Amino acid sequence: MKKKFMIITCCFLMLVLTACGNPKLKDGKEVIASIDGKEFSVDDLYNDLKKNYGENALLTMIDTYIAEKEIETTKEIEDYVNEVVEYWVSYSESTGAESLEDFLSGYMQIYGISTEDEFYDFVMSDYKLSLAVEQQIRDMITEDEIKDYYDESYTEKITVRHILIEAAENDTNGEKAKKQAEDLIKELNKVDKDELEDKFSKLAEEYSDDSSYSDGGLIEDFMASGVVEEFWDASKDLKIGEYTTEPVKTDYGYHIIYKVSEKEKETLEDATEEIKETLTANNMQSGIYVNQAKAELRKKYNLKIYDKDIETSYNKSLEE
């Protein structure tokens, strides 16, 4: 987006300068600047901009157009964009700016955005493009990819409550953290079985250093690929209603784990949609997949590039 707005701004300046009766070179080209007797034409500037920013600027315009065609503006999308804008309005106020426009003028001029309306359009365009790419990536997932993920990464699902005790900076070997975890286990040992989960939840809220503390340490329906190996192995070995009687050490610290439930591995047919969602989310984090999706969308809309230099550069990028 930065390059898009940069080239638009520069092209606007060229039009203004050309319309103001600029001097001309001997070949009739408009002069945009001179220094030490050296004159630079509007064509010189245009060719340099095209060489350095032309492909990116063109593709940004094309992708924005495609996104508008692919993604209909719904109330849900409008609500999301408004939420983003409202967040930045609030953030701008926290910086001491008098308004979002004031904040943007000092922070986002490089994107060519200076008003709230322009910022809204920027967020809307960017979000629609993201949705279009996500949709395309999902459509590109093959049956073989789904089967491979099912065989290699899809497992039964376990729900636990857990308490994480992190080692403090002055606890070099983690001995204090381990001792605290052991003391909590001793406290759990005194609790009746029918009160155990409730007690565990309260201890998690009070002592756990994991973000799940606010929900009593609850982690629901995770698979082996979603947690570190030590945590998975300990959770898998527990029976429902049991907890680890020794702290489980991982790179995060010492864990106490209480097993709430376990679901058997679903059939491939039942798991397909969930796997698609997982693969889509994973692939959205990859620049390679995102670029492939954008290329497929452009092909779908019969992209033709008539400028030979940009066409050659674009085709080369598709081969990389």
Buried (B, 14 or more C-beta within 10 A) or exposed (E): BEBBBBBBEBBEEBEEBEEEEBEEBEEEBBBBEEEEEEBBBBBBBBEEBBEEBBBBBBBBEBBBEBBBEBBEEEEEBEEBBEEBBEEBBEEBBEEEBEEBBBBBBEBBEEBBBBEBEBBBBBBBBBBBBBBBBBBBBBEBBEEEBBBBBBEEBBBEBBBBBBBBBBBEEEBEEBEBBBBBBBEBBEEBEEBEEEEBBEBBBEBBBEBBBBEBBEBBBBBEEBBBEBBEEBBBEBBEEBEEEEBBEEBBBBEBBBBBBBBBEBEEEBEBEEBBEEBBEBBBEEBBEEEEBBBBBBBBBBEEEEBEBEEEEBBEBBEEEEEE
